[in-house]
Every structure is written in C-alpha cells, then in structure tokens.
C-alpha cells in the first residue's frame, strides 16, 4: 500500500505457499500478542485487522508479502494484533448454516468481536507501537480482512491516524460508513458480499478509491479461507495482494 493513492512503484508479490512459515516474530502491544514483520527502519507501517479466525498462515503470509514484496522505497513495518487474545472463532461455525452455528457466531460477534469495542482500541495501539519501535514510523495505513474491514471503516474518518486504508472481503458492508471515510481506500470484495451494499459503498465514497470484486472467489480468500493448494485461488490471492501494494 503506497499510503497516498495509486503508485507506479515496481512491486512484485512472491509466489504464495500453502505450507507457510512466517518470517516475522511476536511481541506484546496493549496486552495482546502481536505479529510484527518487515524492516525495522521502515518509516511506513501497516496495521492489519485480521478476520474472525485470528492468526492463520494465510494472514501472516499476507503480512509478510506487504512487508517484503515492495521495492526499497516503499518498505513497511507490518503489525497484526491478536484482538481475540487467542480465543478466535471456530472454523466449524462458518458458514453459519444451522441454528447452532448462527447462535455461536452471533454471540462471538456481539461479545469479543463487537466492532465498537475494537475500534476504540486503535489509537492506543498505534501510539504504543510507535513508542516500542523507537519513533521510526512516520506514516500509517490499515488493512481489514472480513470482520477487520468493518473496524477499518469505523476508524478512517476525521482525525484518523491512517493516510490510506484497505478492506478485503469485508464483512458488514454499510454504504453509510463510506460517507465518513476521509482517506484513500481500496476495497476488494468477493462473490459472497452483498453486491448492492458494495455498489452503494463505492457510490458514497468522497475520497480516492479503488473498488473491485473478485467474482469467483469466496469470502475470506485472502485470509483464513484461502485454499492456497488450489492454483487458481493462489493466483487470485497473489493478485489481491499485488492490488494492495499498487494502491
């Protein structure tokens, strides 16, 4: 993410791996285990708000891609806090096609994953990361995956610390949220998002934006639900991260 709109920087996303070992390490931010990756001298940073399944190889690989794939002039420190404190949603709840699954997922989204509860933490998290990284970070972007996309929408209004934001296969898309966004935004939707909601969101944006639907991809293809052993899904996963780097 170029953090100021579309970039002509030469970016190259490395081939995604279905059996992946992360490149970064973990430290603590605001009491949360937090994944960090990327060169420590980079002045640009990206805060990733993961999906409801928490840390997963596809998400951490995505963080590494954003941190290391860009050229030397657009390097980033990337951070992924564990907002659920190790108690993320169970994969068996999705899709919520039974009453039991729906109840469990609903309780999770109203409890530990309640968007307002997370959104209010973001300024403190950004400040603490800046302090713990020695003041090297000068500019921020954020990326929300599924559930995290809603948090991005809620934290991109007036007074935001972010200079550019992105949402991939966003959950709870609300066109009204777009009216309050004040920084450039990239939204990559899947086939499963409400098409009218995505269109309405794009229509209501008043800032530079790139909104695109990956029409043959499932909700979550760039995160926990991306089957990277499938050649086509892996290609679209890579293409999605290239879109983010180009923005």
N, C-alpha and C positions, 0 to 999 in steps of 0.2 A: 504494500500500500504506500503510494507516494505521499500520502497525507496532505496533498493540496490539489487533488484532481487528477486527471489522466496524465500519465508520464510516458515519455518516449524512452525511458531508461531501458537498457538491454537487460531483460530479466530471463532467466532460464530455470524452469522448475525441473528438478531432478526426477527421475522415474520413481513413482510411488512403489512401496514394498508392502506386500500383505503380511510378511513376517518381519516386523519392525522393532528395532531397539532404539529408544530415544537418545538424542545427542546431549541433552541438557542435564540439569540437576534440580534438586528441590531445596527450597528454604522456606522460612515462615514469614507470612505477611498477615498482620491483624489476626493472629491466631490460626490462620489457615495454611495448610501445606500448599505450596505454590511452585509450579514448574517454571523454570527460567531457562532460556536458551538464547543464543546469539552473542555477538561480540560485546564485551563489557564496555568498550569505548564508544559504542554507537550512541549517537545523540537522539535518535528517533526510537520510540518504543511503541509496542502494540499490546494492549490488554485484551486477552481472549476470554470471553464468557462462554463456557462450554455448553453442551446440551444436557438434558436431564440425566444422562447416563454417566456423567462425570469424566474422570480421566479414562481415556481409552487410547490404544495405539494409533488409531486414525487421527484423533485430535492432536496428540502430541507430535505425530509426524507432520501434520499441518503447521503446527507452531514452528517446527524446525525448518520447514520449507520457507515460511515467511521470514525467518531469521537469517537464513543462509543462502537462499537462491538468488537474491538480488545482487546487483553489481556493487562495487566498493563505495560508491557514492550514495547508496540507499540501503544501508545496513540497519538492522533493528535489534533491539533487545525485546524479547517477547516473554510475556508473563501469563500464566494460566492458574489462577487461584482455585482451590477446591472449596467452592461455596457451600457444598453439602457435607463437609467435614467427614468424608469417607463413607457417607450413607446416601449414595445416589439412588436413582430409580432402578428398579429391577427390569432387565431386558424382557422378561416374560410378561410385563404389563402392556407391552406395545406389540401390535396395535390394540387399543382398548376396546375389543370387540365382544366382550362379555360384561355383565353387570359387575362381577367381582374385579375384573381388570380396571374398569372405569372408576369404580369406587376407590381402589388403591391409588390410581394415578391422580384422581381428583384430590384426594387427601394430601398427596405429596405436593401438588401444585398450590394448594391453599395453605400448606404448612411450611416446610423448609424451603420450598421453591417459590414462595409467594414473591412475585416481581417487585413490589414496593420495598419489601424487606431487604432485597439485594441491592436495588438501585440506590438506596440511601447510604450504602457502604462504599460506593465507588470513589467519592472524593477522598475519603480517608485512606483507601487502598492505594490510590495514585500517589498521594502525599508520602505514605510510608515507603513505597517502592523508591521514590525519588531520594528519600533520605538514606535508604540502605544501599543505594547504588552510587553514593558519593556525589550526587548532583550532576551526573553526566547527561541525564535526559533533558532535552530541551523542547521536544515536541511529542505529542501523543496521538495515537489512533486507537480505535477499538473495533473488535470483531465479535459479533454474537452469532452463535450457532443454535438454531432451533429456539429453545427456551431463552438462550442468551440474546437472541435477536430482539426480543421484547425489552430486555434491560437496556440494550443499545438505544432503542427508540426513546426510552424514558430518560436517558442521560445525555442526549445530544441537543438539548435546547439551549436557551440563553444562559451564558455563564459556564458552559461545558469546558472541560479541560482538553477535550479532543478536537483536533483540527480536521479529521476525516474519520468516517466510520463505515462499517460494512455489516451486512446481515446475510447469512447463508441459510437456505431452507428455514426461514424464520417462522416461529410459532406465534399464534395470537396476533396476526397482522391486522392492524386497525388503521384505516385511512386517516382518522383524526390525529393519530400520532405524528403523521408526516407533516402536518401543519406547523408543528412546533420545532422541527429539526432545523438547526441553523448552520450546519456544516455539510460539506460534500458527503454523499452517501452512495454506496454500491450495494444493491440487493440482488442476490442470486437465488431465485426461487426454484422449487422442484415441481414436479407434476401434481404433488399432493396438496399444495397450498390452495386456498380459495382464490380462484383466478380473478374474480371481481374485486376482492379485497386488495390483491396485489395491484390491479389496474388503478383502483381508487387511491392507493397509497402513492403510486407514481404520479398520478394526476395532481395530488395535493402538495407535492414537494415544491418548495420555493428555492431550492439550492441546486448546485451542480449535482447530477446524479447519473448512475448507470443501473438500470433495472433490466434483468434478463431472466427468462425462465428456461431451465434445463428440462425440456418437456418429457424426456424419457427416464429421468432419474427420480428415485424415491426420496421422500423426506428423510434427511439425515445422511445423504450420500457423501458429504464432505466431512462427516464426523463418525459417530459410533455405528451408524447403519450402512456405511460404505463397505461393500464386499470387494476388497482390493485384489482378491484372487481372480475376479472376473475382469477380463481385458478391457471391455468397453467401459465398465464402471470406473476402473482405474484411470483410463484415459480422461473421462469426464471429471474425475477427482482432480487430476493434474491440471486440466483446463480451467477448472474453477479457481484453483489457487493462482494460476497464471493471471486470471482476470483480476484477482485481488491485488497482485503485485503491480499490475499495469495501471491500477486506479490511484 
